[in-house]
Amino acid sequence: MCGIVGYIGKKKASPILIDGLLKLEYRGYDSSGISTVENGYLSNMKDKGRVKNLYDLDGINDLNGTIGIAHTRWATHGKPCKENSHPHMDNEKCFSVVHNGIIENYQDLRDFLIGKGYKFLSETDTETIPNLIHYYYNKDENSNEGRFLRAVNSACKDVKGSYAIEVICKDYPNKMIIARKDSPLVVGVNQDEYYVASDIPAILSYTKNFYLLDDGDIVELQKNSISFYNMNLEKIQKDLKNIEWDATSSEKAGYPDYMLKEIYEQPRSIRETIGTRLKQGEKVNFSDINISKDYLKNIDKIYLVACGTAMHAGLSAQPLFEKLCKIPVTVDIASEFRYREPLIDDKTLCIFISQSGETADTIAALKLVKLNGAKTIAISNVINSSITREADFTIYTHAGPEIAVASTKAYTSQVTLLALLGIHFAEVLESSDASEINNIKNELLLLPEKIQDILKDVTQIKEFAKKVYTEHDIFFIGRGTDYTTAKEASLKLKEISYIHSDAYAAGELKHGPIALIENGVTVVGIVTDAKLACKTISNLQEVITRGAKTFIITNQDLEKGNYDKVIRIPNTHPMISPILSVIPLQLFAYYISKEKGLDVDKPRNLAKSVTVE
Ligand code: F6R
C-alpha cells in the first residue's frame, strides 16, 4: 500500500527520498512523487507508474532542497494517474502534503472547502488536507512561529479516518510537520538530520535510532530539533529506540528476487522464531505474556483471527490447540469476523495474527473484541506495529523483514509460533499427554535442518513448474493439516502466477469439484499424515482416472504410484507438517511465476500491507 518517506537535514533531499521510495516498492503501488522546499518555492514532481519513472521527469536532478517529502500511492480514491498522485497541494501552492490512510469524511470536508471557494484538481480524499491546512492557516491571525503547526493540528482534528501525513510549507523552509492516526510513521535520527518513513526498511541504511509515533502525535521537525505534541498541542516526550534490524537483511543478498531469498531464509527465520522459547527437555517459555492457569481454565473458546496467509497460519494451528488444550478454537477471516457479531465475553481469548501488524481489518477486529471484554494476543513480525499497541499481549515472530508481497517466511514463523503457544497453554493447563507434547517439541527443534534438506535440491520442482506454467487452472487437495497447506499453496500460486487455482479438502472432491477434472488438468496432492494417507491416495487415484496430471508433496512411500511427479519431504509430526510441506509449494508458485516472466515480488494489484478495509 502507500508508502511515505521524508528528509530534513543538510544533504540534498531528492536522492534520499527516491532511494527510500525504491525500498518501499515492495509494498505495492501505482504512482509516486516528491516535493521539496527551496528558495521559498515548493517543487512537486509526480507521475503514475514506477518510482524509476521519477528520474525521467524534467528538472528532478535540479531539486537542491534539503527538506522534502515523498510518496508511493496505491489507488483508493480515484484511478492511478498524475493528478491523483501525491504530493497534493492547496490551491495557493503554499503547502505540500503526502498521506497514507483513508479520510472517511472527505466528501463533507470537500463540500465545506468548496463552499469556501476552494477548487479540487484530483479525485482523492487526500487533497482535502492541504486545502484544509491552508484554510486554518489563513484564518489564524497570530502569524508567529506556531502558525504552521496550529494549522496542521486543526486540520487533523477535522479528519475522521486514518492518516500518516508529512507537510511542508513554502513560508517555513526549515520545517516539516508530520502526524499520525491509525497509520504507521517513524522518525529516524542522525546528527542534525531526520528521516521520516511509514516503514523502517525505507531508512534503515541511514540510521538505527528511531522515534516510533503513536496515534494522535504531531511532530515538528527542524534541521536540528524535534518537538512532539499531542492533539491539544501540549508538548510530550518520546523515547528514542534502537532497532536492531540489519539493513542488509532487507536487501536481496545475491538472490534474483526477495521472494526466493525469503524462501531460502526459512531455516534461519524458524530458528529465530523458536529463539529461547524452546530448549531440549524444558517447558516452552512464554514468560513475556502473563497468561495464568486460572485464566486458561476459565476460558471457553479461542478465536484465531487474521487475513490471507496469516489466516491460513491460524487454520494450520487450530487442530493443535484443540487437541492439546481441549478448548474449542474458531479461525476467522478478520473482515468477516468483525461484522458477524461473534460471541465474545471475558471467557473468550482472541489471538490476532498479522505479519505487518497494520492490516486494517485485523486491527478493527481486535478493537471490537476489546470492547466486549475478551483478552487479546497479537502475533506480529513488525516491532511496535499498530496491532501490537492495541493488544493486551504481543508475541513477535522475529522472521526478519519480509519484503516480497507474497508471504513465505512469515507464514512458517507464524505456524511455528502458534504451535509453541498451543504447547505452552497445554503445559500450563496440564491438559495433554506429555509424550505427545515432547514429540512435537522435538520435531519443532528439527525443523530448520529439515527445511534445509528440502531446499538442497529444487530441480524437480522447477521441472514440473516448466511443464505446467501455461495452464489456466490448478487444483490443490489434502486432508487435515494438508488441507490447510493446500489452501496456502493455492493462494501463493494465484497471487504471483495469475493462474486460477482452488484448494479442496480431498474428501469433498466427490461432492462437486471433481466435475472440473478433465484430461490434462493438474492436481497437486499433499500427503503427509500417515493416518489419512490412504484416503487421500484414493482421491488422487480418482482424479488420475479422469485424466489429471498429479504433483505430489509427501513424506510417505508413494514413489511407485502412477503420479507425474513426487516430491519427497522429511517426516515430522502431522500437526506441524504445514511448515515443511508448504516449502516445495512456495517454490512451485515461484518458478511458475518466473517461467511466465512476471514480477514475482510485486504482483499486480496486491500490496504488502493492506491498510484499507
Ligand atoms: C499472501 C499475503 C497476504 C497477507 C494478508 C495479511 O501472500 O501476504 O494474504 O497474509 O494480507 O497480511 P498481514 O499478515 O500483514 O496482516
Residues whose N, C-alpha, C, O or C-beta is under 5 A from the ligand:
A	BS01	F6R	C307 G308 T309 A310 I353 S354 Q355 S356 G357 T359 V405 A406 S407 K608 V610
